[in-house]
Every structure is written in C-alpha cells, then in structure tokens.
Amino acid sequence: MELLHGAPDSMEGRQDREVRAYKLLNELGVDFVRTDHPEEPATSMEVCEKVDAILGVKICKNLFLCNRQKTNFYLLVMPGDKPFKTKELSGQLGISRLSFGEPHFMEEFLDITPGSVSVLGLMNDRDHRVRLLIDEDVLEEEQFGCHPCMNTSSIRFATKDLIDKILPAIGVDYTTVKLVGI
C-alpha cells in the first residue's frame, strides 16, 4: 500500500460506485489522497490500522442504522476508535430502538455493500431516505478518512470539503450528535 494523489489514472477493474465517487470529488475540486488495497479489503481492524497509518488519519466508522419499523434510516459517521452504544444515540434522536439496517436497504438507498459503507454513498440516495448523523468529534478533525464506496481503496480529504462542498452538492444536511461511548 502506498499514498497516491487523486483518482486512479485508469478506472479499469473498478466498480461503477467507486468511479462515481472519484468523479464527484473531481467535479467538486476536492483535493484528496488515496491508497489502494485490493488484496486486503478493509474488513479487519488490522487492515484498517495499516490503512490509517498510510493515510495519516483514522478512517471514520460508518454505521447504517434504522428504527424498529424500518421506516427511518440513518448513516452515523463517528471516530473509528470510539465505542458505539445504540441506546446513547437512540436517546438523542428520541427513538425507542435503533438497530443495524439490513444490507438490501443499504444497497437500495446508497448503492453500497456491507463493509464499504461511506458517507460518499449518500450521493446515490436521490430520494434522501437516509439521514446523516455526524459525531461532533469528527467535525473537529482537519482531515476526514473514508472509502470511495468500496473497501479496497481508502481516501483522505479535508473535513471542511465534506461539509462545505460534498454535502451541499449532493443535497444532504446533517445532524451533529455527541457520543461518548458509555
């Protein structure tokens, strides 16, 4: 794994969802670096730690959640090393119970598969079915790390670009939450 600047020169062998993520970033003028790791998808803490070391930032934890009735869906972005307690977030949202969203909803709304959940998947949610929640600690970081909708590559860009360029361009508002993990 090595640190590379911008999108790959060739998109051969890349899935459409990843290509669309790079296209969005390029169209918005978002400066980013990436590392490709197709031989080691980011599916374990060990691989994530290697990726974090190369990117120079911890990749955020992205959790796809829903209410009990499966009528309201959420994408929670939080620091990767912070524990997640469902009850803590449920209380802030005024919801009796949150659970992890089923993969078919994730694919239908975000065009993302489990293990590759990313805030960039919200560009595929044309009907805005998924509400974005961002932990306040993420907003305090200068840099933001995520996958470009595939967990075989990881990218880093300015958090300011997420808030000021990417989210407005895809028509997404966010709610700030405060999670302490206890």
ZAKOLLUM-430585 format. One line per 3 residues: number of its first residue (from 1); their letters; for each residue x, y, z of N, C-alpha, C. Coordinates in steps of 0.1 Angstrom, whole numbers, always signed. Example, Ala and Ser with C-alpha at 12.3 -4.5 7.8 and 13.67 -1.06 7.14 Angstrom:
ZAKOLLUM-430585
1) AS) +132,-57,+78,+123,-45,+78,+132,-33,+78  +128,-22,+71,+137,-11,+71,+129,+0,+79 .
//
This chain:
ZAKOLLUM-430585
1) MEL) +8,-12,+0,+0,+0,+0,+9,+12,+0  +5,+22,-8,+12,+35,-8,+2,+46,-9  +7,+58,-6,-2,+70,-7,-1,+76,-21 .
4) LHG) -12,+78,-27,-13,+83,-41,-22,+96,-41  -19,+105,-50,-27,+117,-51,-38,+116,-61  -50,+118,-57,-62,+119,-66,-67,+105,-70 .
7) APD) -75,+106,-81,-82,+94,-86,-71,+86,-94  -74,+73,-96,-65,+65,-104,-65,+70,-118  -54,+68,-125,-53,+72,-139,-62,+63,-148 .
10) SME) -63,+51,-145,-72,+42,-152,-83,+37,-142  -95,+36,-147,-106,+31,-139,-109,+16,-142  -101,+10,-151,-103,-4,-154,-102,-12,-142 .
13) GRQ) -112,-21,-141,-113,-30,-130,-120,-24,-117  -123,-12,-118,-130,-5,-106,-145,-6,-108  -152,-8,-97,-167,-8,-98,-173,+6,-100 .
16) DRE) -184,+6,-107,-191,+19,-110,-192,+28,-98  -196,+22,-87,-198,+30,-75,-186,+38,-70  -174,+31,-72,-161,+38,-69,-158,+49,-79 .
19) VRA) -160,+45,-92,-158,+55,-102,-166,+68,-100  -179,+66,-97,-188,+77,-94,-183,+86,-82  -177,+79,-72,-172,+87,-61,-160,+96,-65 .
22) YKL) -151,+90,-73,-139,+98,-78,-144,+109,-87  -154,+106,-95,-159,+117,-104,-165,+128,-96  -173,+125,-86,-179,+136,-78,-168,+144,-71 .
25) LNE) -158,+138,-65,-147,+145,-59,-140,+154,-69  -137,+149,-81,-130,+157,-91,-139,+168,-96  -152,+166,-98,-161,+177,-103,-162,+188,-93 .
28) LGV) -161,+185,-80,-162,+195,-69,-148,+201,-66  -138,+197,-72,-124,+202,-69,-119,+198,-55  -123,+187,-50,-119,+182,-37,-105,+176,-39 .
31) DFV) -95,+181,-32,-82,+176,-32,-81,+164,-23  -77,+152,-28,-77,+141,-19,-65,+132,-22  -61,+124,-13,-51,+113,-15,-58,+100,-12 .
34) RTD) -52,+89,-18,-58,+76,-16,-47,+65,-15  -52,+54,-10,-44,+42,-10,-53,+31,-15  -47,+23,-24,-55,+11,-29,-50,-1,-22 .
37) HPE) -59,-10,-18,-55,-22,-11,-65,-33,-15  -65,-37,-28,-74,-47,-33,-71,-61,-28  -59,-63,-24,-55,-76,-19,-59,-77,-4 .
40) EPA) -61,-66,+2,-65,-66,+16,-77,-56,+18  -89,-60,+15,-101,-52,+18,-101,-48,+33  -106,-36,+36,-106,-31,+50,-118,-38,+57 .
43) TSM) -116,-51,+60,-126,-59,+67,-122,-63,+81  -109,-59,+85,-105,-62,+99,-98,-50,+105  -97,-50,+118,-90,-39,+125,-75,-38,+121 .
46) EVC) -69,-50,+118,-55,-50,+114,-53,-43,+101  -62,-45,+91,-60,-39,+78,-63,-24,+80  -74,-21,+87,-77,-7,+90,-66,+1,+96 .
49) EKV) -59,-5,+105,-47,+2,+111,-36,+4,+101  -34,-5,+92,-24,-3,+82,-28,+9,+73  -41,+9,+69,-46,+19,+60,-45,+33,+67 .
52) DAI) -49,+33,+80,-48,+46,+88,-34,+51,+88  -24,+42,+90,-10,+46,+91,-6,+53,+77  -10,+47,+66,-6,+52,+53,-13,+66,+51 .
55) LGV) -26,+66,+54,-34,+79,+51,-30,+90,+61  -25,+86,+73,-22,+96,+83,-35,+102,+90  -45,+94,+89,-58,+98,+96,-66,+85,+98 .
58) KIC) -73,+85,+109,-82,+73,+112,-94,+74,+103  -97,+63,+96,-109,+62,+88,-121,+62,+98  -131,+70,+95,-143,+70,+103,-151,+57,+103 .
61) KNL) -158,+55,+114,-167,+44,+114,-180,+49,+108  -186,+41,+99,-198,+45,+92,-208,+34,+95  -219,+37,+102,-228,+27,+106,-242,+30,+99 .
64) FLC) -248,+20,+93,-261,+21,+86,-271,+16,+96  -280,+25,+100,-289,+21,+111,-304,+24,+107  -313,+18,+114,-327,+21,+111,-335,+19,+124 .
67) NRQ) -348,+24,+124,-357,+23,+135,-363,+9,+135  -370,+6,+145,-377,-8,+146,-386,-11,+134  -393,+0,+130,-403,-2,+119,-397,-3,+105 .
70) KTN) -384,+0,+105,-377,+0,+92,-383,+11,+82  -386,+22,+88,-391,+33,+80,-382,+45,+80  -373,+46,+90,-363,+57,+91,-349,+51,+91 .
73) FYL) -341,+57,+82,-327,+51,+81,-317,+62,+84  -306,+58,+89,-295,+68,+93,-282,+63,+89  -273,+72,+86,-259,+69,+84,-252,+77,+95 .
76) LVM) -246,+69,+104,-238,+75,+115,-223,+75,+112  -217,+87,+112,-203,+88,+110,-197,+92,+123  -187,+84,+128,-181,+86,+141,-166,+82,+141 .
79) PGD) -158,+86,+150,-145,+82,+151,-144,+67,+151  -134,+61,+144,-133,+47,+143,-130,+40,+156  -123,+47,+165,-119,+41,+178,-129,+43,+189 .
82) KPF) -140,+50,+186,-150,+53,+197,-160,+42,+198  -163,+36,+209,-173,+26,+210,-187,+32,+207  -195,+23,+201,-209,+27,+197,-219,+21,+207 .
85) KTK) -227,+29,+213,-238,+24,+221,-251,+28,+215  -259,+18,+211,-272,+21,+204,-281,+30,+213  -282,+27,+226,-291,+34,+235,-287,+49,+236 .
88) ELS) -274,+52,+236,-270,+66,+236,-275,+74,+225  -274,+68,+213,-278,+75,+201,-294,+76,+200  -300,+65,+203,-315,+64,+203,-321,+75,+212 .
91) GQL) -315,+77,+223,-320,+88,+232,-318,+102,+226  -307,+104,+219,-306,+117,+213,-315,+120,+202  -319,+109,+195,-328,+110,+184,-343,+109,+188 .
94) GIS) -345,+105,+200,-359,+103,+205,-366,+91,+199  -358,+81,+197,-363,+69,+191,-361,+58,+201  -372,+49,+202,-371,+39,+212,-360,+28,+210 .
97) RLS) -358,+25,+197,-348,+15,+194,-342,+17,+180  -329,+16,+180,-322,+16,+167,-315,+2,+165  -314,-2,+153,-307,-14,+150,-299,-12,+137 .
100) FGE) -291,-21,+134,-283,-20,+121,-293,-23,+110  -291,-15,+99,-300,-16,+88,-296,-29,+80  -306,-35,+73,-304,-47,+65,-296,-43,+53 .
103) PHF) -288,-52,+48,-280,-50,+36,-288,-46,+24  -299,-51,+22,-307,-48,+10,-311,-34,+10  -314,-28,+22,-317,-13,+22,-305,-5,+19 .
106) MEE) -294,-9,+24,-281,-2,+22,-278,-2,+7  -280,-13,+0,-277,-14,-14,-288,-6,-22  -300,-7,-18,-311,+1,-25,-309,+16,-24 .
109) FLD) -307,+21,-12,-306,+35,-9,-292,+41,-13  -281,+34,-9,-268,+40,-10,-259,+34,-21  -264,+23,-27,-256,+15,-37,-242,+11,-31 .
112) ITP) -243,+6,-18,-231,+2,-11,-234,-11,-5  -223,-19,-4,-225,-33,+2,-218,-32,+16  -222,-41,+25,-217,-42,+39,-201,-42,+38 .
115) GSV) -195,-35,+47,-180,-34,+47,-175,-22,+39  -183,-16,+31,-179,-5,+23,-187,+8,+25  -194,+8,+36,-203,+19,+39,-195,+32,+40 .
118) SVL) -200,+42,+34,-192,+55,+33,-202,+67,+31  -198,+78,+37,-206,+90,+35,-208,+93,+21  -199,+89,+12,-200,+92,-2,-211,+85,-9 .
121) GLM) -216,+74,-2,-227,+67,-8,-240,+75,-8  -240,+85,+0,-252,+94,+1,-255,+101,-13  -245,+101,-21,-247,+107,-35,-256,+99,-43 .
124) NDR) -258,+86,-39,-267,+77,-46,-281,+77,-40  -283,+84,-29,-296,+84,-23,-304,+96,-28  -309,+94,-40,-316,+105,-47,-329,+110,-40 .
127) DHR) -336,+100,-33,-348,+104,-26,-345,+108,-11  -333,+109,-7,-329,+113,+6,-336,+105,+17  -335,+92,+16,-342,+83,+26,-333,+81,+38 .
130) VRL) -320,+84,+37,-311,+82,+48,-306,+95,+54  -308,+96,+67,-305,+109,+74,-290,+107,+79  -282,+117,+76,-268,+117,+80,-266,+123,+95 .
133) LID) -259,+115,+103,-256,+119,+116,-241,+119,+118  -235,+130,+122,-221,+131,+124,-217,+134,+138  -209,+125,+144,-204,+128,+158,-196,+141,+158 .
136) EDV) -198,+149,+168,-191,+162,+169,-175,+160,+169  -170,+149,+173,-155,+147,+173,-150,+147,+159  -158,+141,+150,-154,+140,+135,-153,+155,+130 .
139) LEE) -162,+163,+133,-162,+177,+128,-150,+185,+133  -144,+181,+144,-133,+188,+150,-119,+185,+143  -119,+174,+135,-107,+169,+129,-105,+177,+116 .
142) EQF) -93,+180,+112,-90,+187,+100,-92,+178,+88  -88,+166,+89,-89,+156,+78,-99,+145,+81  -105,+140,+70,-115,+130,+70,-111,+118,+62 .
145) GCH) -113,+106,+67,-109,+94,+60,-121,+85,+58  -123,+80,+46,-134,+71,+43,-130,+62,+31  -139,+54,+27,-138,+46,+15,-145,+53,+3 .
148) PCM) -140,+51,-9,-148,+57,-20,-158,+47,-25  -167,+43,-16,-178,+33,-18,-173,+19,-21  -161,+16,-19,-155,+3,-20,-144,+2,-9 .
151) NTS) -144,-9,-2,-134,-11,+9,-121,-16,+4  -118,-16,-9,-105,-19,-14,-96,-7,-17  -102,+5,-14,-94,+17,-15,-99,+26,-3 .
154) SIR) -91,+35,+1,-94,+45,+11,-88,+58,+7  -96,+69,+12,-92,+82,+8,-92,+91,+20  -85,+103,+18,-84,+113,+29,-86,+127,+22 .
157) FAT) -94,+135,+28,-96,+149,+23,-99,+158,+35  -100,+170,+32,-103,+180,+43,-117,+178,+48  -119,+178,+61,-133,+177,+67,-141,+189,+62 .
160) KDL) -135,+200,+60,-141,+213,+55,-147,+210,+41  -140,+202,+33,-146,+199,+20,-158,+190,+21  -158,+181,+30,-170,+173,+32,-182,+182,+35 .
163) IDK) -180,+191,+45,-191,+200,+50,-195,+211,+40  -185,+217,+34,-187,+229,+25,-189,+226,+10  -184,+214,+6,-185,+211,-9,-194,+199,-11 .
166) ILP) -190,+187,-5,-196,+175,-9,-211,+174,-5  -213,+176,+8,-227,+175,+13,-237,+185,+6  -233,+198,+4,-242,+207,-3,-244,+202,-18 .
169) AIG) -234,+197,-24,-235,+193,-38,-245,+182,-40  -246,+173,-30,-255,+161,-31,-268,+164,-24  -269,+176,-18,-282,+180,-12,-285,+173,+1 .
172) VDY) -274,+171,+9,-275,+164,+22,-272,+173,+33  -282,+174,+43,-279,+181,+55,-275,+171,+65  -269,+175,+76,-265,+165,+87,-269,+170,+100 .
175) TTV) -270,+161,+109,-273,+164,+123,-261,+160,+131  -256,+170,+140,-245,+167,+148,-250,+160,+161  -243,+149,+164,-246,+141,+176,-233,+141,+185 .
178) KLV) -236,+139,+198,-225,+138,+208,-225,+124,+214  -215,+116,+210,-214,+102,+215,-202,+101,+224  -204,+95,+236,-193,+93,+245,-189,+79,+246 .
181) GI) -198,+70,+241,-195,+56,+241,-196,+49,+255  -204,+55,+264,-206,+48,+277,-221,+45,+279 .
//
